[in-house]
Amino acid sequence: MPPSWFDESSFVHFKAGFIAVTKSLIHHYLVLILLIVLLLIIYFFQAGFEKSIESLIWFGSGMATLYALSFAPIVQDGGRSFFGGAIFLIISLFLLINNINQLEISTKWHTTVTIFSLALILLAGIKQLLELLMLTNLMRL
């Protein structure tokens, strides 16, 4: 780290890290987080708090893991360091999709939730693929 880094307080480092992690989450994981929050709300009102607690714990653990990077001196912008938290978020998403599909509700509702979830997942995947292709083209220049 540069010598100026040691002159700043821990709070200043945390604040800068928190902002960097938040920007990275918005840039890379916004669709995933919105999908999980939407499905959590739907499942919470359909099945109750007791049944949605498992997915909520995975989601909270994923967010806590990602925001723990606010204390790290470097690598707060995504990449490999976000892998563990992202896996927790994905586990939460698939638990929610599985739990919603097991509810005693109409077939239309199951179909709507499944199609909507898959569409958002595919759109996020396409967005990531396009970003990867643009980065590879920039690296060739």
N, CA, C and O of each residue as an XYZ file, in Angstrom:
564
protein
N       0.840     -1.181      0.000
C       0.000      0.000      0.000
C       0.889      1.250      0.000
O       1.986      1.245      0.557
N       0.402      2.302     -0.625
C       1.183      3.548     -0.602
C       1.227      4.129      0.815
O       0.333      3.867      1.619
N       2.250      4.903      1.118
C       2.366      5.470      2.475
C       1.166      6.335      2.880
O       0.842      6.418      4.065
N       0.504      6.978      1.914
C      -0.656      7.812      2.257
C      -1.822      6.979      2.790
O      -2.676      7.486      3.518
N      -1.850      5.700      2.422
C      -2.927      4.817      2.888
C      -2.865      4.658      4.403
O      -3.902      4.576      5.061
N      -1.671      4.614      4.952
C      -1.504      4.411      6.393
C      -1.824      5.671      7.194
O      -2.001      5.602      8.411
N      -1.897      6.815      6.524
C      -2.222      8.058      7.213
C      -3.714      8.243      7.434
O      -4.120      9.072      8.248
N      -4.525      7.494      6.729
C      -5.978      7.630      6.853
C      -6.512      6.700      7.940
O      -5.896      5.684      8.263
N      -7.654      7.060      8.489
C      -8.248      6.254      9.566
C      -8.936      5.007      8.992
O      -9.183      4.911      7.790
N      -9.231      4.078      9.869
C      -9.928      2.849      9.458
C     -11.328      3.157      8.956
O     -11.826      2.492      8.047
N     -11.967      4.166      9.546
C     -13.301      4.536      9.105
C     -13.289      5.040      7.662
O     -14.186      4.716      6.883
N     -12.288      5.823      7.308
C     -12.170      6.329      5.936
C     -11.965      5.162      4.976
O     -12.547      5.144      3.892
N     -11.146      4.193      5.361
C     -10.928      3.009      4.522
C     -12.214      2.209      4.379
O     -12.551      1.760      3.284
N     -12.943      2.029      5.498
C     -14.195      1.281      5.445
C     -15.210      1.990      4.559
O     -15.888      1.349      3.755
N     -15.320      3.306      4.701
C     -16.274      4.081      3.910
C     -15.965      3.960      2.417
O     -16.871      3.750      1.610
N     -14.709      4.090      2.055
C     -14.320      3.951      0.644
C     -14.563      2.522      0.155
O     -15.009      2.321     -0.975
N     -14.272      1.533      0.998
C     -14.506      0.142      0.631
C     -15.981     -0.178      0.499
O     -16.382     -0.914     -0.403
N     -16.793      0.370      1.393
C     -18.233      0.149      1.351
C     -18.815      0.700      0.051
O     -19.649      0.061     -0.590
N     -18.367      1.885     -0.325
C     -18.829      2.484     -1.580
C     -18.377      1.654     -2.769
O     -19.149      1.446     -3.705
N     -17.137      1.179     -2.746
C     -16.621      0.367     -3.860
C     -17.377     -0.951     -3.987
O     -17.701     -1.379     -5.095
N     -17.658     -1.592     -2.856
C     -18.409     -2.855     -2.887
C     -19.830     -2.617     -3.384
O     -20.342     -3.403     -4.181
N     -20.466     -1.556     -2.929
C     -21.826     -1.239     -3.361
C     -21.876     -0.977     -4.863
O     -22.771     -1.471     -5.549
N     -20.921     -0.205     -5.379
C     -20.878      0.057     -6.823
C     -20.680     -1.237     -7.609
O     -21.301     -1.437     -8.653
N     -19.823     -2.101     -7.110
C     -19.579     -3.366     -7.792
C     -20.812     -4.258     -7.773
O     -21.123     -4.912     -8.768
N     -21.518     -4.287     -6.638
C     -22.749     -5.079     -6.546
C     -23.801     -4.555     -7.506
O     -24.485     -5.336     -8.167
N     -23.936     -3.244     -7.587
C     -24.920     -2.663     -8.498
C     -24.546     -2.966     -9.943
O     -25.416     -3.251    -10.766
N     -23.279     -2.907    -10.246
C     -22.837     -3.126    -11.626
C     -22.948     -4.590    -12.040
O     -23.384     -4.879    -13.154
N     -22.564     -5.512    -11.170
C     -22.483     -6.920    -11.552
C     -23.644     -7.786    -11.078
O     -24.024     -8.732    -11.768
N     -24.213     -7.481     -9.916
C     -25.170     -8.399     -9.294
C     -26.552     -7.806     -9.058
O     -27.341     -8.382     -8.309
N     -26.864     -6.681     -9.671
C     -28.139     -6.019     -9.421
C     -29.328     -6.908     -9.783
O     -30.291     -6.995     -9.021
N     -29.267     -7.561    -10.931
C     -30.381     -8.414    -11.368
C     -30.569     -9.576    -10.394
O     -31.698     -9.898    -10.023
N     -29.480    -10.201     -9.983
C     -29.558    -11.323     -9.054
C     -30.147    -10.885     -7.713
O     -31.012    -11.568     -7.165
N     -29.694     -9.775     -7.193
C     -30.192     -9.296     -5.897
C     -31.660     -8.909     -5.992
O     -32.443     -9.242     -5.103
N     -32.042     -8.212     -7.052
C     -33.452     -7.839     -7.215
C     -34.346     -9.066     -7.355
O     -35.442     -9.107     -6.796
N     -33.885    -10.053     -8.094
C     -34.658    -11.286     -8.251
C     -34.839    -11.996     -6.916
O     -35.937    -12.460     -6.606
N     -33.782    -12.085     -6.129
C     -33.871    -12.747     -4.830
C     -34.818    -11.983     -3.903
O     -35.652    -12.589     -3.231
N     -34.690    -10.658     -3.868
C     -35.564     -9.859     -3.005
C     -37.024    -10.014     -3.436
O     -37.907    -10.170     -2.592
N     -37.280     -9.972     -4.744
C     -38.643    -10.138     -5.245
C     -39.205    -11.508     -4.872
O     -40.336    -11.603     -4.396
N     -38.432    -12.557     -5.082
C     -38.902    -13.903     -4.742
C     -39.046    -14.091     -3.235
O     -39.950    -14.792     -2.782
N     -38.158    -13.468     -2.454
C     -38.290    -13.538     -0.997
C     -39.603    -12.896     -0.543
O     -40.294    -13.434      0.322
N     -39.936    -11.761     -1.122
C     -41.197    -11.092     -0.763
C     -42.389    -11.962     -1.141
O     -43.321    -12.128     -0.355
N     -42.351    -12.514     -2.347
C     -43.454    -13.378     -2.794
C     -43.580    -14.593     -1.880
O     -44.677    -14.916     -1.423
N     -42.463    -15.265     -1.613
C     -42.501    -16.467     -0.789
C     -42.892    -16.144      0.649
O     -43.600    -16.920      1.291
N     -42.431    -14.998      1.157
C     -42.774    -14.594      2.516
C     -44.283    -14.445      2.667
O     -44.850    -14.904      3.659
N     -44.945    -13.807      1.694
C     -46.389    -13.607      1.793
C     -47.180    -14.872      1.479
O     -48.312    -15.015      1.940
N     -46.616    -15.780      0.714
C     -47.318    -17.018      0.387
C     -47.149    -18.090      1.468
O     -48.104    -18.795      1.795
N     -45.939    -18.216      2.023
C     -45.669    -19.318      2.938
C     -45.431    -18.882      4.377
O     -45.541    -19.704      5.287
N     -45.112    -17.625      4.608
C     -44.859    -17.160      5.962
C     -43.375    -17.040      6.265
O     -42.521    -17.516      5.517
N     -43.097    -16.388      7.389
C     -41.716    -16.109      7.770
C     -40.931    -17.373      8.092
O     -39.764    -17.487      7.718
N     -41.551    -18.317      8.777
C     -40.843    -19.520      9.225
C     -40.286    -20.322      8.051
O     -39.195    -20.886      8.137
N     -41.034    -20.367      6.969
C     -40.589    -21.161      5.821
C     -39.603    -20.403      4.941
O     -38.861    -21.022      4.178
N     -39.580    -19.088      5.031
C     -38.672    -18.318      4.181
C     -37.357    -17.987      4.880
O     -36.489    -17.346      4.288
N     -37.199    -18.415      6.128
C     -36.012    -18.066      6.904
C     -34.733    -18.668      6.312
O     -33.680    -18.031      6.363
N     -34.802    -19.872      5.756
C     -33.598    -20.513      5.217
C     -33.022    -19.704      4.054
O     -31.819    -19.447      4.010
N     -33.865    -19.313      3.133
C     -33.396    -18.501      2.007
C     -32.922    -17.136      2.481
O     -31.956    -16.589      1.949
N     -33.596    -16.595      3.471
C     -33.205    -15.300      4.014
C     -31.823    -15.378      4.665
O     -31.030    -14.443      4.552
N     -31.538    -16.470      5.336
C     -30.221    -16.652      5.961
C     -29.131    -16.751      4.899
O     -28.075    -16.134      5.043
N     -29.369    -17.522      3.827
C     -28.387    -17.620      2.745
C     -28.165    -16.261      2.095
O     -27.029    -15.890      1.798
N     -29.246    -15.517      1.874
C     -29.135    -14.192      1.271
C     -28.348    -13.250      2.178
O     -27.445    -12.548      1.722
N     -28.695    -13.239      3.458
C     -27.985    -12.386      4.412
C     -26.516    -12.754      4.531
O     -25.659    -11.877      4.643
N     -26.223    -14.054      4.507
C     -24.831    -14.506      4.577
C     -24.051    -14.067      3.340
O     -22.895    -13.655      3.441
N     -24.680    -14.156      2.191
C     -24.023    -13.723      0.961
C     -23.728    -12.235      0.977
O     -22.632    -11.812      0.609
N     -24.703    -11.437      1.404
C     -24.491     -9.987      1.460
C     -23.438     -9.635      2.514
O     -22.610     -8.751      2.289
N     -23.463    -10.318      3.659
C     -22.466    -10.062      4.699
C     -21.065    -10.437      4.215
O     -20.097     -9.729      4.492
N     -20.964    -11.554      3.490
C     -19.674    -11.965      2.945
C     -19.151    -10.936      1.952
O     -17.963    -10.613      1.952
N     -20.035    -10.424      1.110
C     -19.612     -9.431      0.132
C     -19.235     -8.109      0.799
O     -18.236     -7.489      0.434
N     -20.026     -7.684      1.769
C     -19.724     -6.410      2.419
C     -18.570     -6.514      3.406
O     -18.055     -5.484      3.840
N     -18.148     -7.708      3.773
C     -16.945     -7.857      4.593
C     -15.716     -7.394      3.815
O     -14.689     -7.057      4.403
N     -15.832     -7.380      2.490
C     -14.731     -6.889      1.667
C     -14.522     -5.388      1.829
O     -13.515     -4.855      1.362
N     -15.449     -4.700      2.480
C     -15.274     -3.267      2.738
C     -14.068     -3.007      3.624
O     -13.488     -1.922      3.590
N     -13.692     -4.004      4.418
C     -12.541     -3.860      5.301
C     -11.231     -4.228      4.612
O     -10.155     -3.962      5.147
N     -11.310     -4.838      3.429
C     -10.099     -5.254      2.718
C      -9.389     -4.027      2.128
O     -10.044     -3.085      1.682
N      -8.070     -4.041      2.126
C      -7.364     -2.884      1.578
C      -7.447     -2.785      0.051
O      -7.371     -1.686     -0.499
N      -7.599     -3.904     -0.626
C      -7.673     -3.890     -2.094
C      -8.702     -4.910     -2.562
O      -9.255     -5.645     -1.744
N      -8.963     -4.966     -3.839
C      -9.858     -5.904     -4.528
C     -11.284     -5.826     -3.975
O     -11.821     -6.797     -3.442
N     -11.871     -4.649     -4.117
C     -13.249     -4.447     -3.678
C     -14.158     -4.213     -4.867
O     -15.262     -3.691     -4.713
N     -13.711     -4.589     -6.035
C     -14.467     -4.284     -7.246
C     -14.960     -5.529     -7.965
O     -15.198     -5.480     -9.172
N     -15.114     -6.608     -7.281
C     -15.632     -7.825     -7.910
C     -14.523     -8.830     -8.164
O     -13.477     -8.807     -7.514
N     -14.771     -9.704     -9.116
C     -13.774    -10.705     -9.449
C     -13.816    -11.902     -8.522
O     -14.867    -12.266     -7.995
N     -12.662    -12.503     -8.335
C     -12.581    -13.725     -7.535
C     -12.977    -13.528     -6.086
O     -13.523    -14.438     -5.462
N     -12.709    -12.357     -5.545
C     -13.022    -12.125     -4.135
C     -14.529    -12.138     -3.867
O     -14.950    -12.335     -2.728
N     -15.341    -11.931     -4.901
C     -16.794    -11.948     -4.741
C     -17.383    -13.357     -4.907
O     -18.593    -13.534     -4.769
N     -16.564    -14.337     -5.194
C     -17.067    -15.671     -5.523
C     -17.894    -16.285     -4.391
O     -18.998    -16.771     -4.634
N     -17.383    -16.269     -3.173
C     -18.082    -16.903     -2.056
C     -19.441    -16.283     -1.786
O     -20.433    -16.993     -1.624
N     -19.485    -14.962     -1.740
C     -20.755    -14.279     -1.514
C     -21.740    -14.515     -2.644
O     -22.938    -14.674     -2.408
N     -21.235    -14.538     -3.881
C     -22.114    -14.783     -5.033
C     -22.692    -16.191     -4.988
O     -23.848    -16.399     -5.354
N     -21.908    -17.143     -4.548
C     -22.405    -18.529     -4.427
C     -23.526    -18.593     -3.390
O     -24.528    -19.275     -3.604
N     -23.366    -17.888     -2.269
C     -24.433    -17.847     -1.263
C     -25.706    -17.247     -1.839
O     -26.802    -17.734     -1.564
N     -25.568    -16.194     -2.635
C     -26.737    -15.574     -3.261
C     -27.409    -16.531     -4.239
O     -28.637    -16.591     -4.303
N     -26.623    -17.270     -4.989
C     -27.186    -18.233     -5.951
C     -27.899    -19.364     -5.220
O     -28.955    -19.818     -5.659
N     -27.331    -19.819     -4.110
C     -27.996    -20.858     -3.307
C     -29.342    -20.340     -2.809
O     -30.343    -21.056     -2.859
N     -29.367    -19.104     -2.331
C     -30.616    -18.502     -1.876
C     -31.640    -18.444     -3.006
O     -32.816    -18.740     -2.794
N     -31.203    -18.065     -4.200
C     -32.100    -17.980     -5.351
C     -32.702    -19.336     -5.687
O     -33.913    -19.442     -5.882
N     -31.878    -20.369     -5.757
C     -32.402    -21.681     -6.123
C     -33.272    -22.280     -5.025
O     -34.219    -23.007     -5.326
N     -32.976    -21.993     -3.765
C     -33.877    -22.424     -2.688
C     -35.244    -21.768     -2.838
O     -36.274    -22.418     -2.663
N     -35.249    -20.486     -3.160
C     -36.517    -19.778     -3.339
C     -37.306    -20.330     -4.517
O     -38.510    -20.562     -4.404
N     -36.636    -20.540     -5.646
C     -37.332    -21.081     -6.817
C     -37.901    -22.461     -6.505
O     -39.035    -22.764     -6.875
N     -37.121    -23.295     -5.829
C     -37.588    -24.636     -5.466
C     -38.754    -24.562     -4.488
O     -39.733    -25.293     -4.633
N     -38.654    -23.682     -3.494
C     -39.715    -23.571     -2.489
C     -40.999    -23.012     -3.079
O     -42.092    -23.460     -2.733
N     -40.871    -22.038     -3.967
C     -42.074    -21.482     -4.596
C     -42.757    -22.537     -5.447
O     -43.986    -22.602     -5.480
N     -41.986    -23.358     -6.131
C     -42.573    -24.398     -6.967
C     -43.248    -25.497     -6.142
O     -44.069    -26.243     -6.675
N     -42.918    -25.610     -4.855
C     -43.541    -26.615     -4.002
C     -44.784    -26.098     -3.287
O     -45.467    -26.871     -2.615
N     -45.087    -24.829     -3.413
C     -46.271    -24.274     -2.763
C     -47.544    -24.802     -3.423
O     -47.549    -25.176     -4.595
N     -48.592    -24.821     -2.658
C     -49.896    -25.246     -3.169
C     -50.607    -24.052     -3.789
O     -51.574    -23.528     -3.235
N     -50.117    -23.635     -4.934
C     -50.737    -22.523     -5.640
C     -50.966    -22.933     -7.092
O     -50.550    -24.011     -7.516
N     -51.618    -22.078     -7.831
C     -52.045    -22.438     -9.183
C     -50.860    -22.673    -10.118
O     -49.753    -22.184     -9.889
N     -51.125    -23.424    -11.159
C     -50.111    -23.730    -12.157
C     -49.668    -22.462    -12.883
O     -48.500    -22.332    -13.248
N     -50.588    -21.535    -13.092
C     -50.221    -20.274    -13.729
C     -49.159    -19.551    -12.918
O     -48.215    -18.989    -13.472
N     -49.321    -19.569    -11.596
C     -48.363    -18.893    -10.727
C     -46.995    -19.553    -10.819
O     -45.980    -18.863    -10.914
N     -46.957    -20.888    -10.793
C     -45.685    -21.614    -10.932
C     -45.015    -21.261    -12.253
O     -43.820    -20.968    -12.294
N     -45.778    -21.291    -13.308
C     -45.237    -21.015    -14.634
C     -44.722    -19.584    -14.717
O     -43.649    -19.344    -15.272
N     -45.465    -18.643    -14.179
C     -45.063    -17.240    -14.218
C     -43.761    -17.013    -13.455
O     -42.850    -16.358    -13.961
N     -43.674    -17.546    -12.253
C     -42.470    -17.368    -11.437
C     -41.266    -18.031    -12.107
O     -40.182    -17.449    -12.148
N     -41.447    -19.234    -12.625
C     -40.345    -19.939    -13.254
C     -39.865    -19.220    -14.506
O     -38.661    -19.037    -14.685
N     -40.775    -18.812    -15.368
C     -40.392    -18.121    -16.603
C     -39.730    -16.784    -16.285
O     -38.713    -16.437    -16.886
N     -40.294    -16.037    -15.351
C     -39.718    -14.757    -14.966
C     -38.310    -14.937    -14.399
O     -37.398    -14.188    -14.749
N     -38.132    -15.925    -13.528
C     -36.820    -16.178    -12.933
C     -35.808    -16.575    -13.988
O     -34.696    -16.048    -14.011
N     -36.176    -17.491    -14.857
C     -35.255    -17.930    -15.901
C     -34.923    -16.803    -16.870
O     -33.785    -16.698    -17.328
N     -35.898    -15.962    -17.188
C     -35.645    -14.839    -18.095
C     -34.638    -13.865    -17.485
O     -33.726    -13.400    -18.170
N     -34.803    -13.559    -16.199
C     -33.855    -12.650    -15.552
C     -32.462    -13.268    -15.454
O     -31.459    -12.579    -15.635
N     -32.404    -14.556    -15.170
C     -31.109    -15.230    -15.097
C     -30.434    -15.226    -16.463
O     -29.236    -14.959    -16.560
N     -31.183    -15.516    -17.509
C     -30.612    -15.504    -18.854
C     -30.179    -14.101    -19.265
O     -29.114    -13.938    -19.860
N     -30.983    -13.090    -18.959
C     -30.600    -11.718    -19.289
C     -29.321    -11.305    -18.571
O     -28.456    -10.646    -19.149
N     -29.210    -11.697    -17.309
C     -27.991    -11.380    -16.568
C     -26.798    -12.107    -17.161
O     -25.708    -11.542    -17.249
N     -26.993    -13.361    -17.571
C     -25.914    -14.117    -18.201
C     -25.489    -13.506    -19.524
O     -24.298    -13.447    -19.829
N     -26.454    -13.053    -20.311
C     -26.133    -12.418    -21.588
C     -25.372    -11.114    -21.346
O     -24.422    -10.804    -22.065
N     -25.789    -10.356    -20.339
C     -25.097     -9.105    -20.006
C     -23.642     -9.389    -19.624
O     -22.731     -8.692    -20.071
N     -23.431    -10.409    -18.800
C     -22.072    -10.753    -18.395
C     -21.242    -11.233    -19.586
O     -20.059    -10.907    -19.689
N     -21.849    -11.994    -20.475
C     -21.144    -12.478    -21.663
C     -20.735    -11.319    -22.563
O     -19.616    -11.292    -23.075
N     -21.637    -10.363    -22.757
C     -21.312     -9.205    -23.584
C     -20.192     -8.380    -22.963
O     -19.304     -7.905    -23.671
N     -20.227     -8.207    -21.646
C     -19.149     -7.477    -20.978
C     -17.825     -8.212    -21.128
O     -16.787     -7.584    -21.338
N     -17.851     -9.521    -21.024
C     -16.639    -10.306    -21.181
C     -16.085    -10.172    -22.598
O     -14.876    -10.029    -22.783
N     -16.966    -10.219    -23.594
C     -16.527    -10.060    -24.979
C     -15.944     -8.674    -25.223
O     -14.955     -8.536    -25.942
N     -16.547     -7.648    -24.632
C     -16.010     -6.295    -24.807
C     -14.651     -6.163    -24.139
O     -13.762     -5.501    -24.674
N     -14.477     -6.780    -22.982
C     -13.196     -6.736    -22.305
C     -12.119     -7.462    -23.109
O     -10.981     -7.002    -23.193
N     -12.489     -8.603    -23.698
C     -11.505     -9.347    -24.492
C     -11.106     -8.558    -25.731
O      -9.942     -8.575    -26.129
N     -12.059     -7.871    -26.342
C     -11.733     -7.048    -27.504
C     -10.840     -5.881    -27.112
O      -9.940     -5.513    -27.866
N     -11.072     -5.299    -25.956
C     -10.216     -4.206    -25.500
C      -8.796     -4.688    -25.199
O      -7.823     -3.969    -25.429
N      -8.692     -5.900    -24.686
C      -7.372     -6.433    -24.347
C      -6.564     -6.728    -25.611
O      -5.334     -6.696    -25.574
N      -7.230     -7.012    -26.716
C      -6.527     -7.307    -27.968
C      -5.931     -6.052    -28.592
O      -4.957     -6.127    -29.341
N      -6.521     -4.894    -28.282
C      -6.058     -3.648    -28.898
C      -4.723     -3.237    -28.408
O      -4.199     -2.208    -28.833
